[in-house]
Amino acid sequence: MAEIKRIRCGAENTYLVENQGRAILVDTGRKGFEELILAQCRKTKVELIVLTHGHIEQVQNAAFLSEKLKVPLALHPVELDRIKNDSEEPLLYQGILGLVFAEITVKKQEIAEIPDFRPDIFLKEGDCLTDYGLDARVMELPGHTRGSIGLDIEESDLIVGDALMNLFYPGLPMVYSDRESALKSAEKIHSLGSRKLYFSHGDPVDSQTFRWSEN
């Protein structure tokens, strides 16, 4: 059975998913947390880094960690342009909290730099990660970004990236590129039945403890 270890990186999370001495890292955090993440990765055998999407807090340490760990990087192909230009898609939001979150996100984009890298592997819906020692499949979860993905692990745990958030309460992302797609992705997650959800922002929760809403 896989063990999911949450690595807190300020307001964001990355995850180390380990199974019988083999592991993958999901997302890489922002600059300033690279040594913390690397130290955790050194405790096991990381074989792959999966990036749930191309925003700064997911990819800023990608080049550094891939080089240090000597492992490939995997990303949805739609996100390739985003890692070159994090403002490639407009950020939309809803409500006061969404506005605040959007302003913070834009400021991060303006001041942060993403060291150049190119993914080694492009992931799509249904891809399996058994070659890396993990019973997990890729889910396309567009909405927050067009190429957002999640990992369904052993049909019991789901790393959702920013397809959902749990900052003040679990629900839809506060910023998104397409709200209708975000709603469909939320319903897709809900249709899986019981899963423990792991977010880029916020504490893990059981998927059946709340209802999806358009609010």
Secondary structure, DSSP 8 states (H G I E B T S, - for coil): --EEEEEEETTEEEEEEEETTEEEEE----TT-HHHHHHHHTTSEEEEEE-SS-SHHHHTTHHHHHHHHT--EEE-GGGHHHHH-TTSS--EE-HHHHHHHHHHHHHHHHH--------SEE--TT-B-GGGT--EEEEE--SSSTT-EEEEETTTEEEEETSSEESSSEES-SEES-HHHHHHHHHHHHHT-S-EEEESSB--EEGGGS-----
